[in-house]
Amino acid sequence: MKYNNIVIAQPELEQIKDILRRAQFAQEKTYRLAWEKFKMELKEARLMGYEEMPADVIRFYSVVQIETPWNVKRSYEIVPPEKADLKNNRISLLAPMSLALFGYAQGDEFEWQFPVGIRSIKILEVANFQPKAKMEAV
């Protein structure tokens, strides 16, 4: 892990906590496991202001390119639940993939529990576009 712990923008932390408080994960084991792991990572997270955030860290509205163990490359935009749009590769923070990626950085490689089992993910590229302005618009 590039920064030793996940990195979270301080202004986004309360929104993340609010989203997680309202989420209903109890019925689906995979979602519940992803949620629990993410909550544990949040406890150890390195908090920063927007101005201090490294440009390569995944946060709300980041566009992320990943590679799976099968050499499949995919790109996603991480968004609040109400902005999710799978047809346009905008995935909710509550999706297991978003929970796995949030706070990690370009170049990180790690394993995560998904509905199909434990899989490794390599983060190839992270692009961030005006996170502060977009977050204020939420």
C-alpha positions in Angstrom: 0.0 0.0 0.0 1.6 3.2 -1.2 0.6 5.4 1.8 0.5 2.6 4.5 -3.2 3.2 5.2 -6.1 4.4 3.1 -6.2 8.2 2.6 -9.5 10.0 3.0 -10.4 13.7 2.5 -11.6 15.0 5.9 -14.6 16.8 4.3 -15.7 13.5 2.7 -15.5 11.4 5.9 -18.8 12.6 7.4 -20.6 11.9 4.1 -19.0 8.4 4.0 -20.1 7.7 7.6 -23.6 8.9 6.8 -23.9 6.7 3.7 -22.7 3.7 5.6 -25.1 4.4 8.5 -28.0 4.4 6.1 -26.9 1.3 4.2 -28.6 -2.1 4.6 -26.0 -4.8 4.3 -27.3 -7.3 6.7 -28.9 -9.7 4.2 -26.0 -10.1 1.8 -22.8 -11.7 3.2 -20.4 -10.3 0.6 -21.7 -6.8 1.0 -21.6 -7.1 4.8 -18.0 -8.4 4.7 -16.9 -5.6 2.4 -18.6 -3.0 4.6 -17.0 -4.4 7.7 -13.6 -4.4 6.2 -14.0 -0.8 4.9 -15.2 0.3 8.4 -12.0 -1.2 9.9 -9.9 0.6 7.3 -11.6 3.9 8.0 -10.5 3.6 11.7 -6.9 3.6 10.5 -7.3 6.0 7.7 -5.0 9.0 7.1 -7.2 12.1 7.0 -6.3 15.1 4.9 -7.8 18.3 3.6 -8.7 18.6 -0.1 -5.6 20.7 -0.7 -3.3 18.1 0.8 -4.8 15.0 -0.9 -2.4 13.2 -3.2 -3.7 13.3 -6.8 -3.5 9.5 -7.1 -5.8 8.6 -4.2 -9.3 7.2 -5.0 -12.2 9.3 -3.5 -15.6 10.4 -4.6 -15.7 11.2 -8.4 -12.4 9.5 -9.0 -12.2 7.7 -12.3 -10.2 4.5 -11.7 -8.7 2.0 -14.0 -8.1 -1.5 -12.5 -6.8 -4.8 -13.6 -8.1 -8.1 -12.4 -6.3 -11.4 -12.1 -7.5 -12.4 -15.6 -5.8 -9.4 -17.1 -9.2 -7.7 -17.6 -9.0 -3.9 -17.4 -12.0 -1.9 -16.3 -12.7 1.7 -15.5 -15.1 3.0 -12.9 -16.1 6.3 -11.4 -16.8 6.2 -7.6 -19.9 8.1 -6.7 -22.4 8.6 -3.9 -25.3 6.0 -4.1 -27.8 8.5 -5.6 -25.4 9.2 -8.5 -24.8 5.6 -9.5 -25.3 4.7 -13.1 -23.9 1.3 -14.1 -24.5 1.9 -17.9 -21.9 4.7 -17.6 -19.6 2.9 -15.2 -20.5 5.1 -12.2 -20.6 2.8 -9.2 -21.9 3.6 -5.8 -19.7 3.8 -2.8 -21.8 1.0 -1.4 -20.8 -1.5 -4.2 -18.2 -4.0 -3.0 -15.8 -2.7 -5.8 -16.1 0.9 -4.5 -15.6 -0.2 -0.9 -12.5 -2.1 -2.0 -11.0 0.9 -3.9 -11.9 3.9 -1.8 -8.8 5.5 -0.2 -6.3 3.4 -2.1 -3.8 4.9 -4.6 -2.6 4.3 -8.1 -0.1 1.4 -8.1 -1.6 -0.3 -5.1 -2.4 -4.0 -5.4 -4.5 -5.9 -2.8 -7.0 -8.7 -2.2 -10.7 -8.2 -1.4 -13.7 -10.4 -0.9 -16.2 -10.1 -3.8 -19.4 -12.1 -4.5 -17.3 -14.5 -6.6 -14.7 -14.9 -3.9 -11.4 -13.3 -2.9 -9.8 -11.5 -5.9 -6.7 -9.4 -6.3 -7.0 -5.9 -7.8 -4.3 -3.7 -9.2 -5.0 0.0 -9.5 -3.5 1.1 -12.8 -4.7 4.7 -13.0 -6.6 7.3 -10.9 -7.9 10.6 -12.3 -9.6 13.1 -10.0 -11.7 16.0 -11.4 -12.6 18.9 -9.1 -13.6 16.7 -6.0 -14.4 19.7 -3.8 -16.7 21.4 -6.3 -18.5 18.1 -7.1 -18.9 17.2 -3.4 -20.4 20.6 -2.6 -22.9 20.0 -5.3 -24.1 16.7 -3.7 
